[in-house]
Amino acid sequence: MARTLVDVEAELVTVNAAIQQLMQGKRVTQLEVGSGNFRRRYNYQEISMDSLKALRDELIAERDSLSITPVAPTFRTNATIPMVVGKDIF
C-alpha cells in the first residue's frame, strides 16, 4: 500500500510536535511515526534535535514529491507541427 499525502502530513505534524517539545526543554523518550509497514519507532537514545530535523526534511521532501501534479501539455491554437518523413520510394 502506497503512502498518501495525508499520511505524510500526519507524520510531519507528529515530528514537528516532538521538535517543539524538545525546544521547550521537555524530554521525548519515544516517538512513533507512521503506521503499518511504514511504522518507525525511535527510542530515547535515537531522539535528538538533529535526527528529528533530518526526519522532518525527509518527510517534507516526500510531501513535495507527492503533491506535484502532472501538468498536461497545452498547444497554441492555429499552430502547426512539421512532419519529418524519409525520402524512401515505395
Residue pairs with C-beta under 8 A, 6 or more apart in sequence:
1 36
1 37
3 38
3 62
3 66
4 66
5 63
5 66
5 67
7 34
7 35
7 38
8 59
8 62
8 63
8 66
9 63
11 33
11 34
11 59
12 56
12 59
12 60
12 63
14 31
14 32
14 33
15 31
15 33
15 52
15 55
15 56
15 59
16 56
18 28
18 31
18 47
18 52
19 49
19 52
19 53
19 56
21 28
22 28
22 47
22 49
22 52
27 44
28 47
29 43
29 44
29 47
30 41
30 42
30 43
30 44
30 47
31 41
31 42
31 47
31 52
32 39
32 40
32 41
32 42
33 39
33 40
33 41
33 42
33 55
34 40
42 51
